[in-house]
Amino acid sequence: MKNDQSFRDFVVDDLMASDQGVTSKYMFGGWGIFKNGNMFGLIADGLLHLKVDEKNQADFEEIGSKPFMYVAKDKEMKMSYWSVPEDLLEDRGAFEKLMDGAVAVAKRAKKK
């Protein structure tokens, strides 16, 4: 899927619609996705990525996700956001589990 407004609308306004407090902000050519002010996701390179730490990384590895990476000053940088496979966007139960975990990671990160 393209990194366009329609994908952002699908993710935030449809997929996450039942979750109160979810917002998005256009940033760096993509969107940051927040719940109650905590950034737990991002849309970049046409993919949805969710926040990961040591407590939920195995869930993402199990479904074949990869970390979001970018190049800065000729150096590859890896972020703590991992891709959500497109087929998982159609499985609300599995997606909500990943999303809840990512929201919890964002809350923990903010407390540090």
N, C-alpha and C positions, 0 to 999 in steps of 0.2 A: 504494500500500500504506500502511496505517496505521502510525503511530509506536507500535507496540505490541510486546509481548514476542514474539509469533509471528514478526514480521518480523526482529527481532534474532536470534531462534533460527535462522531460515532463513539469514541472512547469516553469522553466526559459526559455528554448529554444522553447517551443511550446505555452504554455498558456500565457506567458508574452512577447512573441517574438515581438509583434507589439509596445511595449512600450520601447522607446529609453532610454538608461541609466541604465537598469536593469542588475545587476551582482549578483554573489553569491560567498560565501567564506565558505570553509569547516571549521567548528569550533565545538568543544565539541561533536563530534560524529554525528553532523547534519550539516545543512547549514544555514548561515545567508543570507538573501536576501536584496539587497540594490538597491536604485535608486539614482543616482547622489551622492553616498556616505552616504545616510541616510538609516539606517537599518529599514525596514518596515515589514519584514517577517522572518520566520524561518521554517525550516523543521526539525522536531524532532519526535521521536517515530512513524515514518511512516505517519505523518500528516503535512499538511501545516497550519501554524498559521500566522495571520496578526496582526499588531500593533493596539491597541485599547486605547482610552481614553474616557472621559465623553461625547465627542461629537459624537462618533460612536458606543459606547458600545450597545446601544439599537438595532442597526442593527444586531449585532451578537447574542444578546439574542433572538431576534425574529426568527432566523433560527436555534436555538437550539445549538449554539456553547458553548464551555466551555473554560475557561482560561487554558493556559499551566502552569502546576505545576511540581515541582521536589522536591526531598528531599535533604537537605543539613544539615549535623550535626544533624540528627534525627528531623529536623524541616521541615514541608512542606512549600514551597515557591511558591507564585503565581506571575506570570509575566504578563505584559501588552500585551500579545499576545494571541489571541483566535483562536481556531481551525476553519478551513473552512470545512464544511461537504463535503464529497466526491461527492455527487450528484451536488453540486454547481459548481464543477470544469468543469462540462459539460455545464453550462449555462453562456456563455461568458459575456452577458450583466450584469447579477447579479454579476458575479465574478469581472468584471472590476469596478463596483460601490464600492464593498468592498475594492478592491485593491487601488483605488483612495483615499478612505477615510483613509486607513492605511498609504499611502504615506504622506498625509496631516498631520496625527498624528506624523509621524516621523520628519517632518519638524518643527512642533510646538515644539516637545520635544527637538530638537537640539537648538532652539532659547533660551530655558529656561536657 
